[in-house]
């Protein structure tokens, strides 16, 4: 109704605006944070004079900022193809792209035996090179397992997230359940998450086929040394998919976490096509661990044993990562101290 006198109003713009508002209002986990009676008329009225779809971007971002979920994002695709076609094209490009192509630092793959008794493995973040990542972590875990470790130390301190399943791929046999944590919708509906990738729907299968993530072609390795202590290291830098990795283990009797509270991206996003080259990565659920704790928006996961960490001089994420790396010896020493006391674990 606000556009009644706007003769030049593009019907596609109005349709797009309403589609965006309806999508967020219907699906966002934090939709209750938005005063829809106020913001929706404002956004529609401001869209009246807009002729190019891309100029709606600032208006749409106003709505997302009101959600305050710290995880949702909006994209405008500069292309004449449909978003679905564009998404698949980008996906195929991503599947071939290396970290170096994208200007990302090389992944810090590290694994070794400590005192010939304890297996240490660093789990880096992963966005690109997912198939290579799975193969590399698999080889590392097999080598460590062949050395019959008396305990596992899994390091997430440098992991800012990315893709969940490549991270957890070869760790399924260390987890004592088939379904670990849950996604919890705003309605309270829960969906248990499998520790093994199970694509649902043709599009999901197509996506994982492009990324070469087929559990039948890349079967998770079966570790032998599973009934031993597991210590997982976390930091303030640990985020998103790394937090989901952590929650696969959280509540398991032989698992203890050491470090600092994680960053707090303990939520799940869903991809939506809005139209006119807009797509939305929307936070639709939060995570609930097997102990029954549901994590609020922006709530991190507390460690079982807190390792002191001075944040007073940390101003940027790069500084935080550097500080975490410099403190790595302290993390590992604390893990070894905890492992040395079998009473810390329920085996």
C-alpha positions as CSV (number, residue, x, y, z in Angstrom):
1,X,0.0,0.0,0.0
2,X,3.0,2.3,0.6
3,X,3.8,2.0,-3.1
4,X,0.3,2.9,-4.4
5,X,1.5,6.3,-5.9
6,X,4.8,5.0,-7.1
7,X,4.0,4.5,-10.7
8,X,7.5,3.6,-11.6
9,X,7.6,0.9,-8.9
10,X,9.0,-2.3,-10.3
11,X,6.6,-5.2,-9.4
12,X,9.6,-7.5,-9.3
13,X,11.2,-5.3,-6.6
14,X,8.1,-5.4,-4.5
15,X,7.8,-9.2,-5.0
16,X,11.4,-9.7,-4.1
17,X,11.1,-7.5,-1.0
18,X,8.1,-9.5,0.2
19,X,9.8,-12.8,-0.6
20,X,12.8,-11.8,1.5
21,X,10.7,-10.6,4.5
22,X,8.5,-13.8,4.3
23,X,11.5,-16.1,4.2
24,X,13.2,-14.5,7.2
25,X,10.0,-14.1,9.2
26,X,9.0,-17.7,8.6
27,X,12.4,-19.5,9.1
28,X,14.9,-17.4,11.1
29,X,15.6,-18.9,14.5
30,X,15.8,-15.4,16.0
31,X,12.8,-14.0,14.2
32,X,11.2,-13.0,17.5
33,X,14.0,-10.3,17.9
34,X,12.5,-8.4,14.9
35,X,9.5,-6.1,15.3
36,X,7.9,-7.1,12.1
37,X,4.9,-4.7,12.5
38,X,7.5,-1.9,12.4
39,X,10.3,-3.0,10.2
40,X,8.3,-4.7,7.3
41,X,6.4,-1.5,6.4
42,X,9.6,0.6,6.6
43,X,11.5,-1.8,4.3
44,X,8.6,-2.0,1.8
45,X,8.2,1.8,1.7
46,X,11.9,2.3,1.2
47,X,11.9,-0.2,-1.7
48,X,9.3,1.9,-3.6
49,X,11.9,4.1,-5.3
50,X,14.4,1.3,-6.0
51,X,14.6,0.1,-9.6
52,X,17.7,-2.3,-9.5
53,X,17.4,-5.4,-7.3
54,X,21.0,-5.1,-6.1
55,X,20.1,-1.8,-4.5
56,X,17.9,-3.7,-2.0
57,X,21.0,-5.2,-0.4
58,X,21.3,-2.5,2.4
59,X,17.6,-2.7,3.2
60,X,17.7,-6.5,3.5
61,X,20.8,-6.3,5.7
62,X,18.9,-4.0,8.1
63,X,16.5,-6.9,8.7
64,X,19.4,-9.4,9.3
65,X,21.1,-7.1,11.7
66,X,17.9,-7.0,13.8
67,X,18.0,-10.8,14.1
68,X,21.3,-10.5,16.1
69,X,22.1,-14.1,15.4
70,X,25.8,-13.4,14.4
71,X,25.7,-16.2,11.8
72,X,23.2,-15.2,9.0
73,X,24.4,-13.6,5.8
74,X,23.1,-12.4,2.5
75,X,24.6,-12.6,-1.0
76,X,23.8,-10.8,-4.3
77,X,25.2,-12.8,-7.3
78,X,26.4,-10.7,-10.3
79,X,25.1,-13.1,-12.9
80,X,22.4,-13.5,-15.5
81,X,21.9,-17.2,-14.7
82,X,19.5,-18.5,-12.1
83,X,20.8,-18.7,-8.5
84,X,20.6,-22.5,-8.6
85,X,22.7,-22.6,-11.8
86,X,25.1,-20.0,-10.3
87,X,25.4,-22.0,-7.1
88,X,26.3,-25.2,-8.9
89,X,28.8,-23.4,-11.1
90,X,30.4,-21.9,-8.0
91,X,30.3,-25.3,-6.3
92,X,32.2,-26.9,-9.2
93,X,34.7,-24.1,-9.2
94,X,35.1,-24.4,-5.4
95,X,35.7,-28.2,-5.8
96,X,38.7,-27.5,-8.0
97,X,40.0,-24.5,-6.1
98,X,43.0,-24.8,-3.8
99,X,43.7,-22.8,-0.7
100,X,46.5,-21.1,-2.6
101,X,44.1,-20.1,-5.4
102,X,41.8,-18.4,-2.8
103,X,44.7,-16.7,-1.0
104,X,44.2,-18.9,2.1
105,X,47.1,-20.1,4.3
106,X,48.0,-23.8,3.9
107,X,46.3,-26.1,6.4
108,X,48.3,-26.9,9.5
109,X,48.2,-30.7,9.3
110,X,50.0,-32.0,12.4
111,X,50.0,-35.4,14.0
112,X,52.5,-37.3,16.1
113,X,52.9,-39.6,19.0
114,X,53.9,-38.1,22.4
115,X,56.2,-40.2,24.5
116,X,55.3,-43.2,22.2
117,X,52.0,-43.4,24.2
118,X,49.6,-40.6,23.3
119,X,48.3,-39.7,19.8
120,X,48.1,-35.9,19.0
121,X,46.3,-34.6,15.9
122,X,45.5,-31.0,14.9
123,X,42.2,-30.5,13.1
124,X,42.5,-27.4,10.9
125,X,39.5,-25.5,9.5
126,X,38.3,-26.6,6.1
127,X,36.5,-24.8,3.3
128,X,38.3,-25.8,0.2
129,X,40.2,-29.0,-0.7
130,X,37.6,-31.1,1.2
131,X,38.4,-34.4,-0.4
132,X,42.1,-33.9,0.1
133,X,41.4,-32.9,3.7
134,X,39.5,-36.2,4.3
135,X,42.3,-38.3,2.8
136,X,45.0,-36.5,4.7
137,X,43.3,-36.7,8.1
138,X,42.5,-40.4,7.4
139,X,46.2,-41.2,6.8
140,X,47.2,-39.4,9.9
141,X,44.7,-41.2,12.1
142,X,45.6,-44.6,10.7
143,X,49.3,-44.0,11.4
144,X,48.5,-42.9,15.0
145,X,46.1,-45.8,15.5
146,X,48.6,-48.3,14.3
147,X,50.9,-47.1,17.1
148,X,48.2,-48.2,19.7
149,X,47.8,-44.9,21.6
150,X,46.8,-45.0,25.2
151,X,45.0,-41.7,24.7
152,X,43.9,-39.3,22.0
153,X,44.5,-35.5,22.0
154,X,42.4,-33.8,19.4
155,X,43.3,-30.1,18.8
156,X,40.6,-27.7,17.7
157,X,42.3,-24.5,19.1
158,X,43.2,-23.2,15.6
159,X,39.9,-24.2,14.0
160,X,37.6,-21.4,13.0
161,X,35.1,-23.7,11.2
162,X,34.1,-24.3,7.6
163,X,32.6,-27.7,6.7
164,X,31.5,-30.0,9.5
165,X,31.5,-33.4,7.8
166,X,35.0,-33.4,6.3
167,X,36.3,-32.7,9.9
168,X,34.3,-35.5,11.6
169,X,34.6,-38.0,8.7
170,X,37.2,-40.4,10.1
171,X,36.3,-39.9,13.8
172,X,33.0,-41.8,13.7
173,X,34.5,-44.9,15.4
174,X,35.7,-42.8,18.3
175,X,32.2,-41.6,19.0
176,X,30.0,-44.0,21.0
177,X,26.7,-43.1,19.4
178,X,25.4,-43.0,15.8
179,X,23.5,-39.7,16.4
180,X,25.1,-37.2,18.7
181,X,23.9,-33.6,19.1
182,X,20.6,-32.1,17.8
183,X,19.5,-29.1,15.7
184,X,16.7,-27.3,17.5
185,X,14.3,-25.1,15.6
186,X,12.6,-22.1,17.0
187,X,9.4,-24.2,17.3
188,X,11.3,-26.6,19.6
189,X,11.4,-29.4,16.9
190,X,14.6,-31.4,17.1
191,X,16.7,-33.2,14.5
192,X,19.4,-35.6,15.7
193,X,22.6,-35.3,13.7
194,X,24.4,-38.4,12.4
195,X,28.1,-38.7,12.9
196,X,28.3,-40.2,9.4
197,X,27.3,-38.1,6.3
198,X,23.9,-39.1,5.0
199,X,22.8,-36.8,2.2
200,X,19.1,-36.1,2.1
201,X,17.5,-35.3,-1.2
202,X,18.8,-35.1,-4.8
203,X,20.3,-31.7,-4.4
204,X,22.3,-32.7,-1.4
205,X,23.5,-35.8,-3.2
206,X,24.5,-33.7,-6.2
207,X,26.4,-31.3,-3.9
208,X,28.4,-34.0,-2.2
209,X,29.1,-35.8,-5.5
210,X,30.6,-32.6,-6.9
211,X,32.7,-32.2,-3.8
212,X,33.7,-35.9,-4.0
213,X,32.2,-36.6,-0.6
214,X,30.8,-40.0,-1.0
215,X,31.1,-42.3,2.1
216,X,31.0,-45.3,-0.1
217,X,34.0,-44.1,-2.1
218,X,35.7,-42.6,0.9
219,X,34.7,-44.9,3.7
220,X,35.5,-43.7,7.3
221,X,38.4,-45.6,8.7
222,X,37.7,-48.0,11.6
223,X,39.9,-47.1,14.5
224,X,40.9,-49.9,16.9
225,X,42.0,-47.9,19.9
226,X,38.6,-46.4,21.0
227,X,38.3,-47.3,24.6
228,X,40.9,-44.9,25.8
229,X,40.8,-41.3,27.2
230,X,40.1,-38.6,24.7
231,X,41.1,-34.9,25.4
232,X,39.8,-32.2,23.0
233,X,41.5,-28.9,23.1
234,X,39.5,-25.7,22.5
235,X,40.1,-22.0,22.4
236,X,38.3,-18.7,22.0
237,X,39.1,-19.1,18.3
238,X,37.3,-22.4,18.0
239,X,34.1,-21.7,16.1
240,X,31.2,-22.8,13.9
241,X,31.8,-26.3,12.3
242,X,34.6,-26.9,14.9
243,X,32.0,-26.3,17.7
244,X,29.8,-28.9,15.9
245,X,32.7,-31.3,15.8
246,X,33.1,-30.8,19.6
247,X,29.4,-31.5,20.2
248,X,29.7,-34.8,18.5
249,X,31.8,-35.8,21.5
250,X,30.4,-33.6,24.3
251,X,28.9,-35.8,27.0
252,X,30.8,-39.0,26.1
253,X,32.2,-40.6,29.2
254,X,35.8,-41.0,28.1
255,X,36.0,-37.4,26.7
256,X,37.3,-34.3,28.5
257,X,37.6,-30.8,27.0
258,X,40.5,-28.5,27.9
259,X,41.1,-24.8,27.0
260,X,38.7,-21.9,26.8
261,X,35.1,-21.3,26.0
262,X,34.5,-21.5,22.2
263,X,33.4,-18.6,20.1
264,X,29.7,-19.2,20.1
265,X,28.6,-19.9,16.5
266,X,26.7,-22.9,17.9
267,X,23.9,-22.7,15.3
268,X,22.9,-24.2,11.9
269,X,22.3,-22.3,8.7
270,X,20.0,-23.1,5.8
271,X,20.5,-21.8,2.2
272,X,17.6,-20.1,0.6
273,X,17.1,-18.7,-3.0
274,X,15.2,-15.4,-2.7
275,X,15.1,-14.6,-6.4
276,X,16.7,-11.9,-8.6
277,X,20.2,-13.2,-7.9
278,X,19.7,-13.0,-4.1
279,X,20.5,-15.9,-1.8
280,X,20.3,-16.1,2.0
281,X,22.4,-18.2,4.4
282,X,20.0,-18.0,7.4
283,X,20.4,-19.3,10.9
284,X,17.4,-21.6,11.5
285,X,18.4,-23.6,14.5
286,X,20.7,-23.9,17.5
287,X,22.6,-26.9,18.8
288,X,21.7,-29.1,21.7
289,X,24.2,-31.6,23.1
290,X,23.5,-35.1,24.3
291,X,23.4,-34.0,27.9
292,X,20.3,-31.9,27.1
293,X,21.9,-28.5,27.0
294,X,20.6,-26.2,24.3
295,X,23.1,-23.5,23.3
296,X,21.7,-20.0,23.0
297,X,22.6,-17.7,20.1
298,X,26.2,-16.5,20.6
299,X,26.8,-19.0,23.4
300,X,30.0,-20.9,23.3
301,X,30.9,-24.3,24.7
302,X,32.6,-24.3,28.1
303,X,35.6,-26.6,28.6
304,X,35.7,-29.2,31.4
305,X,39.1,-27.8,32.5
306,X,39.7,-24.1,31.9
307,X,43.2,-23.0,30.8
308,X,43.8,-19.3,31.8
309,X,44.2,-17.1,28.7
310,X,44.8,-13.3,28.8
311,X,42.7,-11.5,26.2
312,X,43.5,-8.0,27.4
313,X,45.9,-7.2,24.5
314,X,44.0,-9.1,21.8
315,X,42.3,-6.7,19.3
316,X,41.9,-8.8,16.1
317,X,41.2,-12.4,15.2
318,X,44.6,-12.8,13.7
319,X,46.2,-11.7,17.0
320,X,44.0,-14.2,18.8
321,X,45.1,-17.0,16.5
322,X,48.7,-16.0,17.0
323,X,48.3,-16.0,20.8
324,X,46.6,-19.5,20.6
325,X,49.5,-20.9,18.6
326,X,52.1,-19.4,21.0
327,X,50.3,-21.1,23.9
328,X,50.1,-24.5,22.3
329,X,52.6,-26.0,24.6
330,X,50.4,-25.1,27.6
331,X,47.4,-26.7,26.0
332,X,49.2,-30.0,25.4
333,X,50.9,-30.1,28.8
334,X,47.5,-29.6,30.5
335,X,46.1,-32.5,28.4
336,X,48.9,-34.7,29.4
337,X,48.4,-33.8,33.1
338,X,44.7,-34.8,32.9
339,X,45.5,-38.0,31.0
340,X,47.9,-39.0,33.8
341,X,45.0,-39.2,36.2
342,X,42.8,-42.1,35.0
343,X,40.2,-41.1,37.6
344,X,39.3,-38.1,35.4
345,X,37.7,-40.4,32.9
346,X,34.9,-42.9,33.0
347,X,36.1,-45.9,31.0
